[in-house]
Amino acid sequence: MTSINAHYIKEQILKSTYPVALTGAGISVASSLPTLTKDYRGIPIKKIMERSFFEKNPHTFYDFYREILRWKNCSPNAAHYTLSKYNVSIITQNIDGLHQKAGSKNVLEIHGNLNFLFCESCKKYFPFHLAYDQKLPTCPECLSILKPDIVLYEEQIHHWEKAVMEFRKADLVLIVGTSLKAFPANLLPSIAAKRNVNTIIINEHSDQLLNF
């Protein structure tokens, strides 16, 4: 069994021509972001992140959204910067935007981005600060309730076909900070596995193992 250490990971990245990383909440823990396993006001966060909860309890949902908006002030950690430095293509389940802050150019945010609100009627995006201006932000044009540009449970993820294409092109796959429990993102590694692509799983201490 190959020992997974920073030297080995760097060696594999340098040998590859199209490395792809699938990242999850674990990569951002070192940036002081929590994983979505806790409660908010006694409600499981996973429950709040359901589409049906948003529709039935928009005020509570937006209270939670304003709470997690502080994430946008967090800084990338070594893992984010290393993936950027070596031009690793990113498929992320995270909504924090830290890969872009670290300088990564090729990033697919399959679960959306915390920093934008979206009008599902007008199909237009608006900045997050409207959630501070209004307790329940509405579209300036049609007055529909805006939805944060976050893919909720019960919704389809963004950029699925592009994500599949990335894994079809990959000659190295890094799985960073994700337990691969979320469907359908957990199907992506199998696309590369069918081509016997080397896959490295880093679910703990990513800020140390990806620090070179």
One Martini backbone bead per residue (centre of mass of N, CA, C, O) as a GRO file, in nm:
protein
  212
    1MET     BB    1   0.095   0.037   0.024
    2THR     BB    2   0.070   0.364  -0.027
    3SER     BB    3   0.205   0.642   0.100
    4ILE     BB    4   0.037   0.931   0.215
    5ASN     BB    5   0.208   1.219   0.119
    6ALA     BB    6   0.331   1.510   0.017
    7HIS     BB    7   0.543   1.396  -0.175
    8TYR     BB    8   0.358   1.207  -0.334
    9ILE     BB    9   0.151   1.414  -0.430
   10LYS     BB   10   0.345   1.599  -0.580
   11GLU     BB   11   0.453   1.386  -0.776
   12GLN     BB   12   0.175   1.327  -0.913
   13ILE     BB   13   0.117   1.611  -1.014
   14LEU     BB   14   0.380   1.647  -1.188
   15LYS     BB   15   0.306   1.392  -1.375
   16SER     BB   16   0.064   1.533  -1.461
   17THR     BB   17  -0.172   1.695  -1.704
   18TYR     BB   18  -0.482   1.640  -1.554
   19PRO     BB   19  -0.573   1.752  -1.268
   20VAL     BB   20  -0.835   1.654  -1.029
   21ALA     BB   21  -1.061   1.805  -0.788
   22LEU     BB   22  -1.259   1.694  -0.513
   23THR     BB   23  -1.440   1.908  -0.295
   24GLY     BB   24  -1.503   1.971   0.053
   25ALA     BB   25  -1.552   2.081   0.371
   26GLY     BB   26  -1.268   1.979   0.483
   27ILE     BB   27  -1.084   2.197   0.337
   28SER     BB   28  -1.217   2.446   0.531
   29VAL     BB   29  -1.155   2.398   0.833
   30ALA     BB   30  -0.875   2.561   0.844
   31SER     BB   31  -1.072   2.830   0.784
   32SER     BB   32  -1.316   2.810   1.003
   33LEU     BB   33  -1.516   2.603   0.882
   34PRO     BB   34  -1.796   2.435   0.905
   35THR     BB   35  -1.974   2.168   0.909
   36LEU     BB   36  -2.308   2.031   0.822
   37THR     BB   37  -2.369   1.887   1.148
   38LYS     BB   38  -2.531   2.093   1.289
   39ASP     BB   39  -2.706   2.337   1.465
   40TYR     BB   40  -2.989   2.580   1.436
   41ARG     BB   41  -3.189   2.651   1.673
   42GLY     BB   42  -3.239   2.322   1.687
   43ILE     BB   43  -3.175   2.287   1.379
   44PRO     BB   44  -3.080   2.109   1.138
   45ILE     BB   45  -2.891   2.208   0.880
   46LYS     BB   46  -2.991   2.001   0.672
   47LYS     BB   47  -3.283   2.101   0.695
   48ILE     BB   48  -3.242   2.398   0.608
   49MET     BB   49  -3.109   2.283   0.322
   50GLU     BB   50  -3.396   2.257   0.221
   51ARG     BB   51  -3.625   2.343  -0.004
   52SER     BB   52  -3.883   2.309   0.173
   53PHE     BB   53  -3.783   2.493   0.400
   54PHE     BB   54  -3.752   2.753   0.242
   55GLU     BB   55  -4.058   2.770   0.156
   56LYS     BB   56  -4.177   2.755   0.465
   57ASN     BB   57  -3.895   2.914   0.606
   58PRO     BB   58  -3.754   3.192   0.505
   59HIS     BB   59  -3.670   3.345   0.763
   60THR     BB   60  -3.491   3.127   0.889
   61PHE     BB   61  -3.311   3.087   0.649
   62TYR     BB   62  -3.200   3.387   0.645
   63ASP     BB   63  -3.077   3.382   0.921
   64PHE     BB   64  -2.872   3.164   0.844
   65TYR     BB   65  -2.741   3.303   0.603
   66ARG     BB   66  -2.631   3.545   0.765
   67GLU     BB   67  -2.449   3.370   0.941
   68ILE     BB   68  -2.273   3.240   0.689
   69LEU     BB   69  -2.157   3.505   0.560
   70ARG     BB   70  -1.888   3.505   0.724
   71TRP     BB   71  -1.728   3.314   0.533
   72LYS     BB   72  -1.633   3.543   0.327
   73ASN     BB   73  -1.392   3.629   0.545
   74CYS     BB   74  -1.232   3.399   0.483
   75SER     BB   75  -0.935   3.212   0.437
   76PRO     BB   76  -0.729   3.046   0.279
   77ASN     BB   77  -0.545   2.758   0.263
   78ALA     BB   78  -0.295   2.553   0.170
   79ALA     BB   79  -0.473   2.373  -0.009
   80HIS     BB   80  -0.580   2.591  -0.196
   81TYR     BB   81  -0.300   2.702  -0.290
   82THR     BB   82  -0.188   2.440  -0.412
   83LEU     BB   83  -0.404   2.391  -0.628
   84SER     BB   84  -0.343   2.658  -0.768
   85LYS     BB   85  -0.033   2.636  -0.823
   86TYR     BB   86  -0.098   2.346  -0.997
   87ASN     BB   87  -0.356   2.368  -1.174
   88VAL     BB   88  -0.606   2.245  -1.049
   89SER     BB   89  -0.894   2.111  -1.111
   90ILE     BB   90  -1.222   2.217  -0.987
   91ILE     BB   91  -1.457   2.034  -0.783
   92THR     BB   92  -1.709   2.183  -0.581
   93GLN     BB   93  -1.922   2.166  -0.281
   94ASN     BB   94  -1.864   2.448  -0.214
   95ILE     BB   95  -1.972   2.805  -0.108
   96ASP     BB   96  -1.706   3.000  -0.025
   97GLY     BB   97  -1.477   3.081  -0.256
   98LEU     BB   98  -1.169   2.988  -0.184
   99HIS     BB   99  -1.048   2.904  -0.452
  100GLN     BB  100  -1.057   3.185  -0.583
  101LYS     BB  101  -0.895   3.333  -0.362
  102ALA     BB  102  -0.636   3.143  -0.431
  103GLY     BB  103  -0.651   3.143  -0.779
  104SER     BB  104  -0.841   2.967  -0.910
  105LYS     BB  105  -0.979   2.919  -1.243
  106ASN     BB  106  -1.087   2.607  -1.249
  107VAL     BB  107  -1.421   2.630  -1.130
  108LEU     BB  108  -1.675   2.411  -1.001
  109GLU     BB  109  -1.989   2.502  -0.852
  110ILE     BB  110  -2.221   2.262  -0.775
  111HIS     BB  111  -2.349   2.438  -0.505
  112GLY     BB  112  -2.254   2.715  -0.544
  113ASN     BB  113  -2.283   3.062  -0.400
  114LEU     BB  114  -2.291   3.270  -0.124
  115ASN     BB  115  -2.266   3.574  -0.284
  116PHE     BB  116  -2.557   3.504  -0.413
  117LEU     BB  117  -2.857   3.598  -0.565
  118PHE     BB  118  -3.175   3.454  -0.693
  119CYS     BB  119  -3.405   3.479  -0.961
  120GLU     BB  120  -3.642   3.248  -1.074
  121SER     BB  121  -3.794   3.442  -1.272
  122CYS     BB  122  -3.556   3.635  -1.407
  123LYS     BB  123  -3.263   3.509  -1.399
  124LYS     BB  124  -3.110   3.679  -1.168
  125TYR     BB  125  -2.840   3.841  -1.013
  126PHE     BB  126  -2.739   3.917  -0.670
  127PRO     BB  127  -2.618   4.055  -0.406
  128PHE     BB  128  -2.594   3.968  -0.070
  129HIS     BB  129  -2.673   4.250   0.070
  130LEU     BB  130  -2.987   4.221   0.050
  131ALA     BB  131  -3.001   4.048   0.321
  132TYR     BB  132  -2.948   4.317   0.491
  133ASP     BB  133  -3.170   4.515   0.377
  134GLN     BB  134  -3.357   4.252   0.399
  135LYS     BB  135  -3.517   4.007   0.564
  136LEU     BB  136  -3.675   3.950   0.275
  137PRO     BB  137  -3.555   3.921  -0.017
  138THR     BB  138  -3.622   4.096  -0.324
  139CYS     BB  139  -3.691   4.159  -0.634
  140PRO     BB  140  -3.662   4.463  -0.799
  141GLU     BB  141  -3.864   4.371  -1.042
  142CYS     BB  142  -4.084   4.123  -0.927
  143LEU     BB  143  -4.082   4.054  -0.599
  144SER     BB  144  -3.949   3.805  -0.555
  145ILE     BB  145  -3.811   3.571  -0.378
  146LEU     BB  146  -3.503   3.522  -0.300
  147LYS     BB  147  -3.221   3.301  -0.370
  148PRO     BB  148  -2.967   3.155  -0.287
  149ASP     BB  149  -2.675   3.036  -0.461
  150ILE     BB  150  -2.784   2.741  -0.347
  151VAL     BB  151  -2.774   2.404  -0.330
  152LEU     BB  152  -3.030   2.217  -0.236
  153TYR     BB  153  -3.198   1.998  -0.113
  154GLU     BB  154  -3.385   1.874  -0.395
  155GLU     BB  155  -3.169   1.968  -0.598
  156GLN     BB  156  -2.992   2.046  -0.866
  157ILE     BB  157  -2.695   2.057  -0.982
  158HIS     BB  158  -2.429   2.212  -1.107
  159HIS     BB  159  -2.240   2.134  -1.385
  160TRP     BB  160  -2.248   1.825  -1.451
  161GLU     BB  161  -2.132   1.784  -1.740
  162LYS     BB  162  -1.861   1.924  -1.681
  163ALA     BB  163  -1.771   1.737  -1.453
  164VAL     BB  164  -1.762   1.481  -1.621
  165MET     BB  165  -1.548   1.582  -1.824
  166GLU     BB  166  -1.320   1.620  -1.622
  167PHE     BB  167  -1.308   1.309  -1.543
  168ARG     BB  168  -1.243   1.219  -1.839
  169LYS     BB  169  -0.958   1.388  -1.846
  170ALA     BB  170  -0.828   1.272  -1.614
  171ASP     BB  171  -0.492   1.161  -1.463
  172LEU     BB  172  -0.584   1.283  -1.177
  173VAL     BB  173  -0.724   1.224  -0.844
  174LEU     BB  174  -0.863   1.439  -0.591
  175ILE     BB  175  -0.985   1.375  -0.262
  176VAL     BB  176  -1.111   1.657  -0.066
  177GLY     BB  177  -1.304   1.669   0.210
  178THR     BB  178  -1.478   1.395   0.136
  179SER     BB  179  -1.715   1.117   0.183
  180LEU     BB  180  -1.907   1.054  -0.061
  181LYS     BB  181  -2.239   1.098   0.010
  182ALA     BB  182  -2.312   1.292  -0.214
  183PHE     BB  183  -2.559   1.330  -0.437
  184PRO     BB  184  -2.380   1.289  -0.743
  185ALA     BB  185  -2.075   1.340  -0.671
  186ASN     BB  186  -2.003   1.032  -0.593
  187LEU     BB  187  -1.978   0.947  -0.911
  188LEU     BB  188  -1.719   1.074  -1.032
  189PRO     BB  189  -1.475   0.881  -0.961
  190SER     BB  190  -1.576   0.637  -1.141
  191ILE     BB  191  -1.499   0.760  -1.414
  192ALA     BB  192  -1.190   0.734  -1.362
  193ALA     BB  193  -1.171   0.438  -1.263
  194LYS     BB  194  -1.242   0.305  -1.543
  195ARG     BB  195  -0.937   0.429  -1.634
  196ASN     BB  196  -0.724   0.391  -1.401
  197VAL     BB  197  -0.708   0.635  -1.223
  198ASN     BB  198  -0.543   0.801  -1.002
  199THR     BB  199  -0.646   0.800  -0.649
  200ILE     BB  200  -0.658   1.054  -0.394
  201ILE     BB  201  -0.725   1.046  -0.044
  202ILE     BB  202  -0.819   1.351   0.157
  203ASN     BB  203  -0.978   1.375   0.485
  204GLU     BB  204  -0.715   1.469   0.643
  205HIS     BB  205  -0.500   1.724   0.669
  206SER     BB  206  -0.492   1.902   0.399
  207ASP     BB  207  -0.310   2.149   0.496
  208GLN     BB  208  -0.057   1.947   0.512
  209LEU     BB  209  -0.059   1.763   0.250
  210LEU     BB  210  -0.127   2.056   0.097
  211ASN     BB  211   0.205   2.177   0.146
  212PHE     BB  212   0.406   2.290  -0.152
   0.00000   0.00000   0.00000
